[in-house]
Each structure stands twice: as structure tokens, then as C-alpha cells.
Amino acid sequence: MAVHKFILDDFEEADYQLIAIHTNLELFRIAFLLNRELPILLSKNQKKVILNHPLQKLEFSLYRYDDEKKEQFWSLIPNKEEVLLKSNKKSRNLFETEENQSQTFYFLPELKKVDYFLKMEGDFEKTDNATLLSSINRIEQVTTAYWVAENLIKSKNNLIF
């Protein structure tokens, strides 16, 4: 009987770069400001990024821009999602009510302090990267923006969408 071996070294690593953005703005507002500062046109995607969590199915909003000509694909996604969890407990008073709790879930739990992620896929020059980051940091409402090192990301599967 023949033994077949599959070598997994042939698969390429994901070709993306990730920028962490700290700001207190709403998602649509930061998308607007990024469109104004960068040569992109982020728009709200009808599809949401869905993550399965043991307690709840999580849906993260997504703003996307695909530049087919330059083969560049941009995605803006929030890191925090507040979800209302229904509790099985019932209060013991005259009126039966379900107690609801709100809980915050994170797109990348290892980076809880980050507000938004700008994921860039495709061909990007090193010189473009420096000007790109400085353009984002020029936005007055952005506290800071920086590159996320790939080795800091433990939940890389969340970035596949």
C-alpha cells in the first residue's frame, strides 16, 4: 500500500498588512475621514464579518474598498462589538422580566485597546506605507495609528473574511 504525504509548506502566508487605529469616532465617521485623507473610497459593505463565539454569534460591520486596477483591497472593521445577552434568570418580583446583560466582544481579543483595524491586502510599496501611516495620524480625531506586527496577532483566523 502506498503512503501519500502532503507537505503544507507550499501554502503562502496571508498577504495583508494591518493598521491599528485609536479614536473615539463612530465607524462611518472614521471611514469618511480616511476617504478624505487617503486615495480610497471606503463604503459600507452589506455583508458583515461573522465570528462564532461560544456565547453568541458576533457580527462586525465592515467598510470595504476594492481597487482592482492596483490590486489593492482595503477593509475597515471595528474591534469592539457590544452585544446584549439574554439571561435565563428571571427576576422574582411581581412582574416577570428577563435580565439582559451587555457584554463587549473583540474582533482581535489580544488587542483590546484598539478601536478599529484597517486591513490592506495586495501590492503596497514600502514608500507608500510610510506616507499612508502619516496621513492617518494627521487626522485630528485619531489619537494614534500604527502597524500591527504579525507575531502579535493570535487570532489570525478572524482576519480571513
C-alpha positions in Angstrom: 0.0 0.0 0.0 1.4 3.4 -1.0 1.8 6.2 1.6 0.9 9.7 0.5 2.4 12.7 2.2 1.1 16.2 2.0 3.6 19.0 2.5 2.0 22.1 3.8 5.0 24.4 3.1 3.6 25.2 -0.3 0.9 27.5 1.1 1.7 31.2 1.2 1.2 33.3 4.2 -1.7 35.7 4.1 -0.6 38.8 2.1 -2.1 41.5 4.3 -0.9 44.4 6.5 -2.9 45.7 9.5 -3.1 49.2 10.9 -4.5 49.7 14.4 -6.4 53.0 14.8 -7.3 54.6 18.2 -10.1 57.1 18.1 -13.4 57.8 19.7 -15.3 58.3 16.4 -18.1 56.2 15.1 -17.3 53.8 12.3 -18.9 55.8 9.5 -17.2 58.9 10.6 -13.7 57.4 10.6 -14.4 55.8 7.2 -15.3 59.3 5.9 -12.1 60.9 7.2 -10.0 58.0 5.9 -11.6 58.5 2.4 -10.7 62.2 2.6 -7.1 61.7 3.6 -6.2 58.5 1.7 -6.7 57.7 -2.0 -9.5 55.3 -1.2 -13.3 55.2 -1.2 -14.4 53.0 1.7 -18.1 52.2 1.6 -20.3 50.1 3.9 -20.5 46.5 2.9 -23.8 44.8 3.1 -22.1 41.6 4.4 -20.9 41.6 7.9 -17.9 39.8 9.3 -19.4 36.9 11.4 -17.4 35.3 14.2 -18.7 32.3 16.1 -18.3 32.7 19.8 -19.5 30.2 22.4 -22.0 32.6 23.9 -23.2 34.4 20.8 -22.8 34.8 17.1 -20.9 38.0 16.6 -21.5 40.4 13.6 -18.9 43.1 12.9 -19.7 45.9 10.4 -17.4 46.2 7.5 -16.4 49.1 5.3 -14.6 48.0 2.1 -12.8 49.4 -0.9 -11.5 47.2 -3.8 -9.1 48.8 -6.2 -9.0 46.2 -9.0 -6.6 48.3 -11.1 -3.9 48.4 -8.5 -4.9 45.1 -7.0 -5.3 46.6 -3.6 -8.1 45.7 -1.2 -8.9 47.8 1.9 -11.2 46.8 4.8 -12.1 48.9 7.9 -13.5 46.9 10.8 -14.3 47.8 14.4 -12.5 45.9 17.1 -15.3 46.2 19.7 -18.9 44.9 19.5 -21.3 45.4 22.3 -23.9 42.6 22.4 -27.0 42.3 24.6 -27.0 38.8 26.1 -30.3 37.4 27.3 -30.1 35.7 30.7 -32.1 32.7 31.7 -32.6 34.2 35.1 -36.0 35.7 35.8 -36.4 38.3 38.5 -38.5 37.4 41.5 -40.9 40.3 41.7 -44.5 41.0 40.7 -43.6 41.3 37.0 -41.6 38.6 35.3 -38.8 40.2 33.3 -35.7 38.8 31.7 -32.5 40.3 32.9 -30.3 41.4 30.0 -26.6 42.0 30.2 -24.5 43.8 27.8 -21.1 42.4 27.1 -18.2 43.7 24.9 -16.6 41.3 22.5 -13.4 42.0 20.5 -12.5 41.2 16.9 -8.9 40.6 17.9 -9.1 40.0 21.7 -5.3 40.3 22.1 -5.5 44.0 21.1 -8.4 45.2 23.3 -7.4 48.8 23.4 -7.6 49.3 19.6 -10.8 50.8 18.3 -10.5 50.0 14.5 -8.4 48.0 12.2 -7.6 48.9 8.6 -6.6 45.7 6.8 -4.8 46.1 3.5 -4.3 43.3 1.0 -2.4 43.3 -2.2 0.6 45.2 -3.6 1.8 48.0 -1.5 5.2 49.7 -1.8 7.3 50.4 1.3 7.3 54.1 0.5 3.5 54.1 0.3 3.4 52.6 3.8 5.2 55.4 5.5 3.1 58.1 3.8 0.0 56.1 4.5 0.5 56.0 8.2 1.5 59.6 8.5 -1.7 60.5 6.6 -3.8 58.6 9.1 -2.1 60.2 12.0 -2.7 63.6 10.5 -6.4 63.2 11.1 -7.1 65.4 14.1 -9.6 63.0 15.7 -7.2 60.0 15.5 -5.3 59.6 18.7 -2.7 57.3 17.2 -2.3 54.8 14.4 0.4 52.2 14.0 1.3 49.0 12.2 0.4 45.8 13.9 3.2 43.2 13.9 2.0 39.9 12.6 3.5 38.0 15.5 1.2 39.9 18.0 -1.9 38.5 16.3 -3.0 35.3 17.9 -6.5 35.1 16.4 -5.4 35.3 12.7 -8.4 33.3 11.6 -10.6 36.3 12.4 -8.8 38.2 9.6 -10.0 35.8 7.0 -13.1 37.2 5.5 
